[in-house]
Amino acid sequence: MIQSSYCTCVICVFDVSSLSVINVLELHDARQTAAAIENLSGALQSVRDLYITSTFMLPPKLGGVLFGLYDKEDNKKYLEVAAVGKINKLLVRYLLSDGKVNAVNLQNPVLAEGRTQSLILRMSGLRSSQINLELYVNCRLVDSAQGLPSFVGLPSKTESVDVRTGQKSYARIQVIHLGQQLMNITSVFNWEHAFSKIKFFSTFQTKEMSLIRNTILECQVCGKGWRKSLNRQEMAGFHEPQSRCHPNPCYNGVSCMESMMFPGYQCGPCPDGMTGNGTHCQDIDETTYYRNNLIVMCLDTLLPGSFKCGQCKAGFVGHQTAGCCVRRTCETLGYKPCDVNAHCVMGHNSDISCVCNIGWAGSGNICGPDSDIDGYPDGPLPCIDNDKHCKADNCANTPNSGQEDTDGDGIGDQCDEDADGDGIKNVEDNCRLVPNKDQQNSDTDSYGDACDNCPNVPNGDQLDADGNGKGDICDNDIDGDGIPNVLDNCPNIPNPMQTDRDGDGVGDACDSCPEVNDPLQSDMDNDLVGDVCDTNKDMDGDGYQDTRDNCPEVPNSSQLDSDNDGIGDECDNDDDNDGIPDILPPGPDNCRLVLNPSQKDTDVGDMCETDFDNDKVTDLLDACPESAEVTMTDFRAFQTVILDPEGDVQIDPNWVVLNKGTEIVQTMNSDPGLAVGYTAFNGVDFEGTIHVNTDTDDDYVGFIFGYQDSSSFYVVMWKQTEQTYWQNLPFKASAQPGLQLKAVKSRTGPGEYLRNALWHTGDTPGEVTLLWKDPRNVGWKDRTSYRWHLTHRPQVGYIRLRLYEGKALVADSGVLIDTTMRGGRLGVFCFSQENVIWSNLGYRCDDSIPDDFILYQKQMNVRT
């Protein structure tokens, strides 16, 4: 339930066609619940609009249920409105006619910030086949959703319905009929006249009815808010913003600018000779030492009344008058530390690094052309720091981010016709990377004895789980945990303790249902949760079912739990469990992820100054500076997902992972398939170079993100030429050239329907939705390198894809908003295309909201 200082909630049911209020439900006392629900149920059958308004105050980043209607027996939701404070959204769930619950996320309402908020949720079109939602916070329209499935309403047996609100002390519900029309509604007097006809049960209720009246008046439902033309039947007042800068809340003489962030405005700097945040300013005490780098200590007093102050520390910027503040952008450096073909990157602790632009490679201080975009320049660079990325690329036109060169001839394996130097061309060599002139092959697989990890037993996959050089098929202890395979309850995963809580013969380390007896270990949807315990109930949409989610109401695909207390960081008020709350007093914690109850701090918390998550990897090099569980990009451990398991026209993909997990090669002309890493992400930046290293075939290549199961993921896919799929059943699928971004939400899962839906360019109802297609309609080119950069912020549904050919940006999706998947895993995708290279792969955790999303929201609000 909601944690707040107070919470009141009132429901108004309007018949817009006659401008009459059918019901007003005031939620306070359970004695009137049955009558209220009965009246509301009847009203919902005849009216078009439902308004839910609430006034509440939430501590920062906390949230919960504001209002809900539930079944008393099985707790089924009919209608629920919940605030999710940590990621600023309102979650609306309501029952559909098929018995399923539809969840709608209304984004960016800043609700949990420790101050009083007035909220109005409008549900319109209740008598139509589709409904619309509009969310107003403090009289501002912040988000809306149109064309939603219709609300089924309430059951005929209203006594089975339970009403819950944000605070247990407010449990009474009252229904009040205003059967008469509200005449001359543009007058405040008429509202008061209408409300005067209401019979209240107590003076306390009178105050609460006044609350809803005032809320509506503030948003100008009455007065000028209603358009005089009743034919329009609109409430214009909801769209009229109120300025946060009038009257000016800033210090005398300080300018005020409206802002999307709390508290709705931003003050300019304090006047010269004063310090503060612009709202409050005070004279500078020149002899005072201000900690936390606001102002540095004065070094010397030359004459009475005069002073000389030191410079701001590295990583901070400012001067004596204005003080020192954190240097947050490279633009404030005052100099350009990077090569002209590089850009500056500010690390987690304001550390500076230089990164060569796409199409260039080197140290960042010096960059040279990089034709294949694999991170190595075409020619050597004179770098003084001996950076390995300044060495010339040994395959200048074929990506090979690991620069593998088996025979040491200076030509990388990817472009060396005889990679092992044994005189036998790669296409004929049964050991491509091991010299073997005799080509002896004792078994029937395609690997010669010199490179076969099971030379006497056929094993085309060459799998070696424990990396001991002996293939799994001929290794008596596949996982190397000291337990022979015949006795090991997890033969492929090390578990020397052999723990098996459910006694099904499958060890907990590899059991997809460790608490339910399930010896078959079936997992039809490939979500790593066994079918017998897979509920597929995921209220926050992050890919983790509620029974396994450490934050069931807040999307957190990473499931990060820094203090291992069973509560995910996203909904934990003290992530490191050191007794200092992350945000609330006596916090905020200056090392949110590192135990430091002393809060010792010379600038940033001393315990986490250069390594915020204490994972022994400096923030500048850390792929996820705020997660100790992820330090670098690595796809060496991956899950293979076959998307057409019954198909027999083509074989399954063959994945080869190189360069410590940052390069993947797929060698076969295969059925559609995925190689999915096991690391799940909330917000993430995902980039890589894609290259088709052949002149044959013209089919799909791409990558995936937000993977939750084999029926739920986003895919970026690219076809070279137009083509109709050769199997016309179950339906004809036509592919068009051009880059596409699709949301896969398949009813059928892997099989012929999903296969053809993926091939088809466009929407396939119940399977795939096309979110964006490159308007150029240009296919990929043979033996050409392309670099992609994908930005995904699932907490607000933000997606943006950019594609580069060489140094040039050739495709940009712009800002896309979709919340089908609220985070998930990353991977690569191919469909009927051989010899594909995904090189120089990189991911980085990032939950920050991009600037263009804020601009996009402003534009959307202007249009509405």
Helices and strands as residue ranges (DSSP letters): E 6-15, E 20-28, G 30-32, H 33-44, E 49-57, E 64-71, E 77-84, G 85-87, E 89-95, E 101-107, E 116-124, E 130-137, E 140-149, G 158-160, E 161-165, E 172-177, H 188-196, H 203-218, G 223-225, G 236-239, E 256-258, E 265-267, E 274-276, E 281-283, E 298-300, E 308-309, E 316-319, E 323-326, G 330-332, E 342-346, E 352-356, E 360-362, E 367-369, G 388-390, G 413-415, G 472-474, G 531-533, G 569-571, G 606-608, E 638-642, E 655-658, G 659-661, E 663-666, E 673-681, E 684-692, E 700-709, E 712-719, E 723-724, E 734-735, E 738-745, H 752-759, E 768-773, E 785-793, E 798-805, E 808-812, E 816-817, E 824-831, E 836-845, H 851-863
